[in-house]
Amino acid sequence: MENQVEEIKKKINIVNIVGEQVALKKKGKNFVGLCPFHGEKTASFMVNEELQIYKCFGCGSGGDVYKFLMEVEGLDFVEALEKLADKAGVKLIKRTSGGHDPKRELLEVHNLAAEYYHYLLTKHPAGEAARGYLRERGVKEKLIETFRLGYSLPEWDGLVKYLVNKKRYRSEVLIAAGLATGNEKRLYDRFRGRIMFPLLDISGRIVGFSGRVLPGAKEDEAKYINSPETEIYHKSKMLFGLTVARAEIKKKNRVVLVEGELDMISSFAAGVSETVAIKGSALTSEMIGILSRLTNTFILALDADAAGEAAMKRSIEEAEKLELSIKMVEITGGKDPDEIARSKPREWVEMVEKAPPVYEFFFNKAVDKWGTDSVEGVSKVVREVVPYLAKVENGVIREVWARKLAEKVGVDKARVWEEIEKIRFGRKEEKAEVNVKPSEAAGKQLFDLQVVGLLLFSTDELREKIKKVLVGLPVVGAAGKLVETILESGEIKKVEKFIAGLPQELRSLAQEAYLVGSEGEVGEKEVKRLVLEWARREVRGERNRLTTLIKKEEEAGEEALLANLSEKLVKLNTLEKKLVIS
């Protein structure tokens, strides 16, 4: 198994795997992007092709391709191994089972359920009504296959019989999966007589379902029912169609968000292939986090009823924190994206292309609603729009849109700004924002990495000059030990090979330093300056330590130790004066 782990790593390029989840740009020898593990506005996440590693200098997350998949997709090691083996074309040696894996069972049973529902829809006579309904909705066979659509029988226990009697799954597994309700004595299918939409996680695994009734259902029957929250299904992270749309989202650098599965499918069929559907009208922080790795432009095409508008406001607030570009589709000529995309695909494409910035959308909506011909109308427009502007974190953006609103309704910008500040002042009173600053220790660590990285990529001649100056410098911590090792190593022909030969306790630090040092060219003069600054810091740190020890020994009356420490301090002061690289 261990050999296969390494074999797969050699056949897989970490840049490609990370690039499926994060929009990366080449910078020097590294690829950089926004970290998928914490919210950030400035890219501090790096991937290196030579070392096959990633590192975020914001949150500290880092590792190889296996660890990346485990962290970003919530996989265990075996799941990550299996996924990468499939991509690499490596057939894994079958492992002996160490007992049943509950999570794996849930995934298996969902996949079998999807196959069962898909068969009923596409091959079984019982699925004819469902097939007819989808044809009427413009969902052709190719789309049915692309999205693995299915159909659940109207009977009480069709899926239960298949999974329990034929596939020998325990009742409790079906209940835990959210596919059945009841108990061992009497078990019922959760989904009955519905079009079935498989719901996939970001890893492309089926983790739940959404079921839509066919026309003619009872009035009291819910139009849609979804899987309940389970160990593998979490509504707040669910984006229908993401696995299909991911490549286009990255390519076009934008994502179109709609509310329902059929909205997504119809939009996709109309040519807007960068579309995904959220569950309900709430765009959660988890969804925003997933999508912001791929693009910084969000185009919302969500319901604008009271509940939908409230959800949109929350969504905009969340997106604003990451300074994303947000636009709103002005839906006209139909009740929803599904209807327009089916009946007027060209018009739908045009609506998406012409989607105005979110604040312009709200301006237009408020003006259409209240007008600007009266004092009362203007007042209502301002009262409706200002709360949105007050939540904009970026002061420049807030200023621009405040001016635009003032121009639109014909009032002095100062009056609009006054209303914005009233709301913002009140908000600050309610919730003080925590400003997190990098710790002093974190700053020192990054500086250590920078110096080590520069030494790794310096010429042998420059390293020899630095070595002569740093003779006698106290070796403190892993960074000091690594600097010493680099300077004592002599000629470094290939940095990657040098790092691979380091002891394990120094290798990971050297890899991180490689990422920092390979970002771009640094002149010899700057390298000398930074190394000397680092050396002086080390001297100051050691001097502070010695001074503390001397005070303690003076109090204890230990004359011999005191003399030894004082001698070291003198040598240290002498060394500091000699820290000059010619």
Summary of the structure (lengths in Angstrom):
residues: 582
radius of gyration: 30.7
end to end distance: 53.0
largest distance: 98.4
contacts: 1782
relative contact order: 0.06
helix: 56%
strand: 11%
